[in-house]
Amino acid sequence: MSLWAMVLLGMALGVDAFSACLGIGFGGISRRRALGLVGSVAAFHVLMPLAGWWLGQTVGALLGRVAGVVGAALLFIIGARMIYAAVQTSVPGTTCFLLPGSLGLLCFSASVSVDALSVGFALGVHRFGLLLVILTIGLVAGFMAALGLGLGRTVGAWVGYRAQFIGGVILLCVGLRLLS
């Protein structure tokens, strides 16, 4: 697999992370929390294909669907919280609408990287160099998450309190996409 193919694969898998992080960036997030989020998204984009490689198709298909539903529900909850906060106040928020703590960060990261689980199956079947591919996917997905957070934060500052509402709608849409 060429480097360009690996980067494109990473971009395809990082779209969910970009979209969801764009919505979170609208709502506001501290630098420390953003770095943790980017690192977690990148790590899960490495771990999920690796897990897919090892799990096998039958167990992975079942786990992938359950994880997808849980991930979609998580994004719905975060999106609904952002919309609710936007409707309740007209003051721009500076709080992160991720679930609190490390568990919330891990759940969010897993939800936007669950599609990478199936990629692990394909990589195993085609016998590509697993380590290079998953590291490339992780780096690209982490970069896309950072780009989404930064763009969301910048646009959010221009849009003001409506940014929380827009961010919530984006997260609801990403949650719907995860269900399909």
C-alpha positions in Angstrom: 0.0 0.0 0.0 1.4 3.4 -1.0 1.9 6.2 1.5 -0.8 8.2 -0.3 -3.3 5.3 -0.1 -2.5 5.1 3.7 -3.0 8.9 4.1 -6.3 8.7 2.2 -7.5 5.8 4.3 -6.6 7.8 7.4 -8.5 10.8 6.1 -11.6 8.6 5.4 -11.5 7.2 8.9 -10.8 10.6 10.4 -13.8 12.3 9.0 -16.0 11.3 12.0 -13.4 12.6 14.4 -13.0 15.9 12.4 -16.8 16.5 12.3 -17.4 15.7 16.0 -14.4 17.7 17.1 -15.6 20.6 14.9 -18.8 20.5 17.0 -16.9 20.3 20.3 -14.7 23.2 19.2 -17.8 25.3 18.6 -18.7 24.8 22.3 -15.3 25.6 23.6 -12.6 23.4 25.0 -9.5 24.0 27.0 -6.1 23.4 25.4 -5.2 20.7 27.9 -8.5 18.9 27.2 -8.1 19.4 23.5 -4.6 17.8 23.6 -6.0 14.8 25.5 -8.8 14.5 23.0 -6.5 14.6 20.0 -4.2 12.1 21.6 -7.0 9.8 22.5 -8.6 9.9 19.0 -5.2 9.2 17.5 -4.6 6.3 19.9 -8.0 4.7 19.2 -7.4 5.0 15.4 -4.4 2.9 16.0 -6.0 0.5 18.5 -9.2 -0.2 16.6 -7.6 -1.5 13.4 -5.3 -3.6 15.6 -8.2 -5.0 17.5 -10.0 -5.7 14.2 -6.9 -7.5 13.0 -7.0 -9.8 16.0 -10.6 -10.3 16.8 -12.0 -12.0 13.7 -14.9 -11.2 11.5 -17.8 -12.7 13.5 -17.0 -11.2 16.9 -15.9 -7.9 15.3 -19.1 -7.5 13.3 -21.2 -7.9 16.5 -18.9 -5.7 18.6 -18.7 -3.1 15.8 -22.5 -2.7 15.6 -22.9 -2.5 19.4 -20.0 0.0 19.7 -21.5 2.0 16.9 -24.8 2.3 18.6 -23.2 3.3 21.9 -21.0 5.8 20.1 -24.0 7.3 18.3 -25.9 7.6 21.6 -22.9 9.3 23.2 -22.7 11.9 20.4 -26.5 12.5 20.7 -26.1 13.1 24.4 -23.2 15.6 23.9 -25.1 17.3 21.0 -28.3 17.6 23.0 -26.4 19.1 26.0 -24.8 21.7 23.7 -28.2 22.6 22.1 -29.8 22.8 25.5 -27.1 25.1 26.8 -27.4 27.3 23.7 -31.1 27.6 24.1 -30.8 28.4 27.9 -28.3 31.2 27.5 -27.2 33.7 25.0 -23.7 34.0 26.5 -20.9 32.1 24.7 -19.9 29.0 26.6 -16.4 28.0 27.4 -17.1 24.6 28.7 -16.4 21.3 27.0 -19.5 19.3 26.4 -17.7 16.0 26.5 -18.8 13.7 29.3 -16.6 14.6 32.3 -13.4 12.8 33.1 -11.2 10.3 31.4 -14.0 7.8 30.8 -15.9 10.4 28.8 -12.8 11.2 26.7 -12.2 7.5 26.0 -15.9 6.8 25.1 -15.9 9.7 22.7 -12.7 8.6 21.1 -13.9 5.0 20.7 -17.2 6.2 19.2 -15.5 8.2 16.4 -13.0 5.5 15.6 -15.2 2.4 15.6 -15.3 2.3 11.8 -11.5 1.6 11.9 -12.3 -1.8 13.5 -13.5 -3.2 10.2 -10.4 -1.7 8.5 -8.3 -4.0 10.6 -10.1 -7.0 9.2 -9.4 -5.9 5.6 -5.7 -5.2 6.4 -5.3 -8.7 7.8 -7.0 -10.3 4.8 -4.8 -8.4 2.3 -1.6 -8.8 4.4 -0.6 -5.2 4.3 2.2 -4.0 6.6 0.0 -3.5 9.7 2.3 -1.3 11.8 3.0 1.3 9.2 -0.7 1.5 8.1 -2.2 1.8 11.6 0.4 4.4 12.7 -0.4 6.5 9.5 -4.1 6.2 10.2 -3.6 7.3 13.8 -1.5 10.3 12.9 -3.8 11.4 10.2 -7.0 10.9 12.3 -5.3 12.8 15.2 -4.4 15.7 12.9 -8.0 15.8 11.6 -9.3 15.9 15.2 -7.0 18.8 16.0 -8.0 20.6 12.8 -11.7 20.1 13.7 -11.2 21.5 17.2 -9.2 24.4 16.0 -11.6 25.3 13.2 -14.6 24.9 15.5 -13.0 27.1 18.1 -12.1 29.8 15.6 -15.5 29.8 13.9 -17.2 29.5 17.3 -15.6 32.8 18.4 -17.0 34.5 15.4 -20.4 33.0 15.6 -20.8 33.6 19.4 -23.4 31.8 21.5 -25.0 30.3 18.3 -21.9 28.2 17.9 -23.0 25.9 20.7 -26.3 25.3 18.9 -24.5 24.7 15.6 -22.0 22.4 17.3 -24.8 20.4 18.9 -26.5 20.0 15.6 -23.2 18.8 14.0 -22.8 16.2 16.7 -26.4 15.0 16.3 -25.7 14.6 12.6 -22.5 12.7 13.2 -24.4 10.4 15.6 -27.0 9.7 12.9 -24.2 8.9 10.4 -22.7 6.4 12.9 -26.1 4.6 13.0 -26.2 4.1 9.2 
